Amino acid sequence: MSLLGALINGIVLIVGSAWVLYEAVPRLSNPEMPETEGMIALAILGVLVNGFAAYKLQGGKSLNEKVLNWHLLEDVLGWVAVLIVAIVMQFKDWPVLDPVLSIGFTLFILFNVIRNLISTVKLFFQASPDNDLLQNVTDKLLELDAVSNLHHLHIWSLDGEHHVATVHIVSQFESKAEYLMLKESIANALDEFELSHTTIEVENGLEDCRDTK
């Protein structure tokens, strides 16, 4: 549900940004002077409310939290733009500042939202959340003396924060004690990656991998 929420939020932000651009671009050639006093009051309220919400949500690791944070940040920057424009237009007759700042902030937010949305779509197709993570896990497991080879290593994410891994390990062991030691060394090697769930199949020596039959 978190991943689905990130997808929906991303789409809403893109649609909203497109609407802002649709409204703001024509105003570049025909700007209108707004009511600045009301703009200032609403802008201060908007900055305080959305700024507090963004502060409470900062540091979130899931894609949904990141997209929501960009949503709130867009609101904060939008209200900051309104506040700046309103104060300037209190003294200068420059109504064109309103659409200019709206377009600038919207493009900035749109770029980051699209980037997060691409990551969300990849996770829906169970793509690896991070190619470096895949390589680091491979290297760490192959460093173990008891591991001679590995294959079918797959890592995917449930929400951009909690990752799942499956792998086939090839090893030589002759007793239950050696097998238990191998399991412990694998668990210790994977600890640093904070994987939420792992499924590991151990193949002994010349045993054929059943997934290649």
C-alpha distance (Angstrom), angle and dihedral (degrees) to the residues before:
residue distance angle dihedral
M1 . . .
S2 3.80 . .
L3 3.79 90.8 .
L4 3.80 91.2 46.4
G5 3.79 89.1 49.9
A6 3.81 90.3 53.0
L7 3.81 90.3 51.7
I8 3.81 93.2 49.3
N9 3.80 92.9 45.6
G10 3.79 91.1 49.2
I11 3.79 92.2 51.6
V12 3.83 91.6 47.0
L13 3.80 90.7 51.1
I14 3.80 92.7 49.3
V15 3.80 92.0 49.0
G16 3.81 90.8 46.5
S17 3.78 92.4 48.3
A18 3.80 90.9 49.1
W19 3.81 89.2 52.6
V20 3.84 91.6 50.0
L21 3.81 90.4 51.4
Y22 3.81 91.0 46.1
E23 3.81 89.9 54.4
A24 3.81 98.2 38.4
V25 3.80 103.1 45.5
P26 3.85 96.3 62.5
R27 3.81 89.4 49.9
L28 3.79 90.5 64.2
S29 3.80 89.1 76.2
N30 3.81 95.6 35.8
P31 3.83 109.6 28.1
E32 3.79 120.0 -178.1
M33 3.81 126.1 -147.3
P34 3.84 108.1 -119.4
E35 3.84 130.8 -154.3
T36 3.80 98.7 -87.3
E37 3.82 99.5 -169.4
G38 3.79 93.0 58.3
M39 3.81 90.2 43.7
I40 3.80 92.1 56.2
A41 3.82 94.1 49.7
L42 3.81 93.9 47.8
A43 3.80 92.4 42.9
I44 3.82 93.1 55.4
L45 3.82 90.6 49.3
G46 3.80 91.7 46.7
V47 3.81 93.7 49.8
L48 3.82 92.5 49.4
V49 3.81 97.4 46.4
N50 3.82 98.4 41.1
G51 3.80 92.7 37.7
F52 3.81 91.1 56.1
A53 3.82 91.0 47.8
A54 3.82 91.9 49.0
Y55 3.81 90.5 48.5
K56 3.81 91.8 52.9
L57 3.80 91.5 49.2
Q58 3.81 98.1 45.2
G59 3.79 117.2 115.3
G60 3.81 94.1 34.8
K61 3.80 111.8 148.7
S62 3.79 103.0 -162.2
L63 3.80 119.8 90.3
N64 3.78 90.5 -120.0
E65 3.81 91.1 56.6
K66 3.79 91.1 47.1
V67 3.80 93.2 50.7
L68 3.80 91.7 45.8
N69 3.79 89.4 49.7
W70 3.81 89.8 53.4
H71 3.79 88.3 49.0
L72 3.80 90.7 54.8
L73 3.80 91.8 41.8
E74 3.79 89.2 53.4
D75 3.79 88.7 54.1
V76 3.81 92.4 48.0
L77 3.80 93.5 48.4
G78 3.78 90.2 45.3
W79 3.79 91.8 54.3
V80 3.81 90.9 44.7
A81 3.79 88.1 53.7
V82 3.79 90.0 50.2
L83 3.81 91.2 49.3
I84 3.81 94.1 48.9
V85 3.78 92.9 46.1
A86 3.80 92.9 46.4
I87 3.81 93.1 50.9
V88 3.80 92.9 47.3
M89 3.79 92.6 46.7
Q90 3.78 89.6 52.2
F91 3.80 85.8 72.8
K92 3.81 104.5 20.7
D93 3.77 131.4 47.8
W94 3.82 94.3 -130.7
P95 3.83 106.8 131.4
V96 3.83 90.9 160.4
L97 3.84 88.5 76.2
D98 3.79 90.1 73.8
P99 3.84 97.5 63.8
V100 3.83 93.0 35.2
L101 3.82 94.1 58.1
S102 3.81 92.0 40.3
I103 3.80 90.9 55.2
G104 3.81 93.6 45.1
F105 3.81 96.5 50.9
T106 3.81 92.7 41.4
L107 3.81 92.7 54.0
F108 3.82 90.5 49.1
I109 3.81 92.6 51.6
L110 3.81 92.7 41.6
F111 3.82 91.6 56.5
N112 3.82 92.6 54.0
V113 3.80 95.0 42.4
I114 3.81 91.9 52.4
R115 3.80 90.0 50.0
N116 3.82 91.4 53.1
L117 3.80 91.4 42.9
I118 3.82 90.7 55.5
S119 3.83 89.0 53.2
T120 3.81 89.9 49.5
V121 3.81 93.0 51.6
K122 3.81 90.5 49.0
L123 3.81 90.4 54.4
F124 3.81 90.0 50.8
F125 3.81 86.3 60.4
Q126 3.83 89.6 47.3
A127 3.79 94.1 -113.3
S128 3.78 117.8 165.9
P129 3.82 108.3 -86.0
D130 3.78 91.3 -141.0
N131 3.82 128.9 11.4
D132 3.80 90.2 -156.0
L133 3.81 89.5 56.6
L134 3.81 90.3 53.1
Q135 3.80 91.7 51.6
N136 3.81 93.8 44.3
V137 3.81 92.0 52.4
T138 3.80 90.2 48.9
D139 3.80 92.8 50.3
K140 3.81 92.9 45.8
L141 3.79 93.8 52.5
L142 3.81 94.1 45.3
E143 3.81 89.2 53.4
L144 3.81 89.1 68.3
D145 3.80 112.1 100.1
A146 3.79 92.1 -140.5
V147 3.82 93.4 54.5
S148 3.80 113.4 82.5
N149 3.80 97.3 172.5
L150 3.79 144.2 -17.2
H151 3.80 137.7 -155.7
H152 3.81 142.0 169.6
L153 3.80 90.9 48.2
H154 3.78 109.0 168.8
I155 3.80 127.6 171.6
W156 3.77 123.6 -176.4
S157 3.78 136.1 160.0
L158 3.78 134.5 -121.1
D159 3.80 96.2 -156.5
G160 3.80 109.3 -10.0
E161 3.80 91.6 -85.8
H162 3.82 108.2 53.8
H163 3.81 112.0 59.3
V164 3.80 131.0 -162.7
A165 3.81 125.7 -155.7
T166 3.80 136.4 -169.3
V167 3.81 125.8 -176.5
H168 3.81 143.4 161.2
I169 3.81 113.9 -131.2
V170 3.81 122.3 -158.6
S171 3.81 113.7 -152.0
Q172 3.79 143.6 150.6
F173 3.80 116.3 -123.0
E174 3.78 131.3 152.4
S175 3.78 103.7 -172.1
K176 3.77 142.2 37.0
A177 3.79 89.7 -110.2
E178 3.81 91.8 57.2
Y179 3.80 89.8 47.2
L180 3.81 91.7 52.5
M181 3.81 90.5 47.8
L182 3.81 89.3 52.2
K183 3.82 91.3 51.5
E184 3.79 90.9 49.8
S185 3.81 93.5 49.0
I186 3.81 90.8 49.5
A187 3.81 91.3 49.5
N188 3.81 91.3 49.8
A189 3.81 91.5 48.1
L190 3.81 91.9 52.6
D191 3.80 96.1 44.8
E192 3.81 94.5 89.0
F193 3.82 92.1 58.4
E194 3.83 93.2 59.2
L195 3.81 93.8 -141.4
S196 3.81 112.5 -174.7
H197 3.80 94.3 -145.2
T198 3.81 135.3 6.8
T199 3.79 133.1 -172.4
I200 3.81 113.6 -166.4
E201 3.79 126.9 -177.6
V202 3.79 116.6 -163.6
E203 3.81 118.9 -151.3
N204 3.77 117.9 -163.6
G205 3.78 117.1 -134.9
L206 3.79 113.7 -66.5
E207 3.79 93.3 4.8
D208 3.81 111.3 135.1
C209 3.78 117.9 -117.4
R210 3.80 106.1 -114.4
D211 3.82 91.0 -148.8
T212 3.82 91.7 64.5
K213 3.79 95.2 54.4
